[in-house]
Amino acid sequence: MKSGGSEDTLRLFVAGDLPGETRRAVEAWQRRALDGREGLRLNHALHITLAFLGTVAASRLPELTAALSEVRVPRCQVAVEEPLFLPIHGAKRVVALKLASRDGELARLHADVSAALAAGGLLEAGGRPWRPHLTVARFRRPGHPFSLQNVNIPEFCVVRAVLYSSLLERAGAVHTPLAVFPAS
């Protein structure tokens, strides 16, 4: 927690968690395809960001938890597609794996989480379009796309949504779960 004047604040986001076997498959791919590549730092905090809230007063945690508990988290099937470099336009900072779900279930989950948070004044509407992905590495300095192949990670189900706090450290962000919302 940071002290922001008279009130403590947290840097928060909501994410879909991966099952253990999917996490292990992605980590194995990271080691094969990315480990040792100059200028990259592997991301081991694998998750699907559903909503980034930014800095929020810690006193609002009960409201956040209540709003998110109203969202039905489906056990949506998710396919891992090709690698992509983000942002789409401009200098690249992230290596990610594009995700897709059957019947748009993942996009609906994102929309439901965003709507629940926006209704309570906990999330600003608008911003950049949501792009479902797993961040697998970050460039230490803005980089350039390179060829990546053989992403053969099986489909998986989102197992839960989690409200995380994110503390930015020199070695990377440290994510702490604050509330868990199991998939039904």
C-alpha positions in Angstrom: 0.0 0.0 0.0 1.2 3.5 -0.8 0.2 6.5 1.2 -1.4 9.0 -1.1 -1.7 12.0 1.1 -4.2 11.1 3.8 -5.5 7.9 2.3 -3.8 4.6 1.5 -4.0 3.5 -2.1 -3.4 0.3 -4.1 -2.7 -0.4 -7.7 -5.4 -2.9 -8.8 -6.5 -5.1 -11.6 -8.9 -8.0 -12.2 -7.6 -11.0 -14.1 -8.6 -14.4 -15.2 -6.3 -17.1 -13.8 -4.9 -20.0 -15.8 -5.1 -23.7 -14.7 -1.8 -25.1 -13.5 -1.2 -27.3 -16.6 -1.7 -24.3 -18.9 0.7 -22.2 -16.8 3.3 -24.9 -17.1 2.8 -25.2 -20.9 3.2 -21.5 -21.4 6.3 -21.4 -19.2 7.9 -24.3 -21.2 7.2 -22.4 -24.4 8.7 -19.2 -22.9 11.9 -21.1 -22.1 12.1 -22.6 -25.6 11.2 -19.5 -27.6 12.2 -16.5 -25.5 14.7 -17.4 -22.7 18.1 -15.9 -23.3 16.9 -13.5 -26.0 18.7 -10.3 -25.5 16.7 -7.3 -24.3 13.7 -9.4 -23.0 12.6 -10.2 -19.4 10.2 -13.2 -19.1 6.9 -12.6 -17.4 6.1 -15.3 -14.8 2.9 -13.6 -13.5 0.8 -15.1 -16.2 -2.9 -14.0 -16.2 -5.6 -12.6 -18.5 -6.2 -9.0 -17.6 -9.9 -8.4 -17.6 -9.8 -4.8 -16.1 -7.0 -2.5 -15.0 -8.2 -0.2 -12.3 -5.0 1.7 -11.6 -4.5 3.5 -8.3 -7.6 3.0 -6.0 -8.2 4.1 -2.4 -7.8 1.0 -0.2 -11.1 2.0 1.5 -12.9 1.0 -1.7 -11.9 -2.6 -1.5 -15.3 -3.7 0.0 -17.1 -2.0 -2.8 -14.9 -3.6 -5.4 -15.3 -7.0 -3.9 -19.1 -6.6 -3.7 -19.3 -5.5 -7.3 -17.2 -8.3 -8.6 -19.1 -10.9 -6.5 -22.1 -10.1 -8.7 -20.3 -11.1 -11.9 -20.8 -14.7 -13.1 -17.4 -16.1 -14.1 -18.1 -18.7 -16.7 -15.7 -21.6 -17.3 -14.9 -20.3 -20.8 -12.8 -22.3 -23.2 -9.8 -20.2 -24.4 -7.5 -21.0 -27.3 -3.9 -19.7 -27.4 -3.2 -18.2 -30.9 -0.2 -16.6 -32.5 2.3 -14.3 -30.7 1.9 -10.6 -31.0 3.9 -7.5 -30.1 2.3 -4.7 -28.2 1.4 -1.9 -28.6 0.2 -2.6 -32.1 1.4 0.8 -33.3 4.7 2.3 -32.3 7.7 1.0 -30.4 7.1 -2.5 -29.0 7.3 -3.1 -25.3 5.5 -6.5 -24.8 5.6 -10.0 -26.3 2.2 -11.6 -25.9 0.2 -14.6 -27.0 -3.2 -13.7 -28.5 -6.2 -15.4 -27.0 -9.6 -16.3 -28.4 -12.7 -18.0 -26.9 -15.6 -19.9 -28.3 -18.7 -17.8 -28.8 -17.0 -14.7 -27.4 -17.2 -15.9 -23.7 -14.0 -14.3 -22.7 -15.0 -10.9 -24.2 -18.4 -11.2 -22.4 -16.5 -11.8 -19.1 -14.4 -8.7 -19.7 -17.5 -6.7 -20.5 -19.4 -8.0 -17.5 -16.4 -7.2 -15.1 -16.0 -3.7 -16.7 -19.8 -3.0 -16.5 -20.0 -4.1 -12.8 -17.0 -1.9 -11.9 -18.2 1.1 -14.0 -21.7 0.9 -12.5 -20.1 1.5 -9.1 -17.9 4.3 -10.3 -14.9 2.0 -9.8 -13.7 1.9 -13.4 -13.6 4.7 -16.0 -15.4 3.8 -19.3 -13.6 4.1 -22.5 -9.8 3.9 -23.0 -8.1 1.6 -25.5 -9.9 -1.4 -26.9 -9.5 -4.7 -24.9 -7.3 -7.2 -26.6 -7.3 -10.7 -24.9 -3.7 -11.8 -24.5 -1.1 -13.3 -22.1 1.9 -11.1 -21.6 4.9 -13.5 -21.8 7.8 -11.1 -21.9 8.7 -7.4 -21.8 11.3 -5.6 -23.7 13.8 -3.8 -21.4 13.9 -1.0 -23.9 11.4 -0.6 -26.8 12.2 -3.4 -29.2 11.2 -4.8 -32.6 9.1 -7.7 -33.6 10.9 -11.0 -34.4 9.8 -14.3 -35.7 8.1 -16.7 -33.2 6.7 -20.1 -34.1 5.4 -23.3 -32.6 3.0 -22.0 -30.1 1.2 -25.3 -29.4 -0.5 -24.7 -26.1 -3.8 -26.6 -25.6 -7.1 -24.9 -25.1 -7.9 -24.2 -21.4 -10.7 -23.0 -19.2 -10.5 -19.9 -17.1 -10.7 -21.3 -13.5 -11.4 -18.0 -11.6 -11.3 -14.3 -11.7 -9.0 -12.6 -9.1 -8.8 -9.0 -7.8 -5.0 -8.4 -7.6 -2.9 -5.6 -6.1 0.2 -4.9 -8.1 3.4 -3.5 -6.5 5.9 -2.3 -9.0 9.4 -3.5 -8.1 12.7 -3.1 -9.9 12.7 -6.8 -10.9 9.1 -6.6 -12.1 5.6 -6.3 -10.7 4.6 -8.4 -7.6 0.9 -9.4 -7.7 -1.0 -10.2 -4.6 -4.5 -11.8 -4.7 -7.0 -9.8 -2.6 -10.3 -11.6 -3.6 -11.0 -14.7 -5.6 -14.2 -15.3 -7.7 -14.4 -19.0 -8.8 -15.7 -19.9 -12.2 -19.1 -21.6 -12.2 
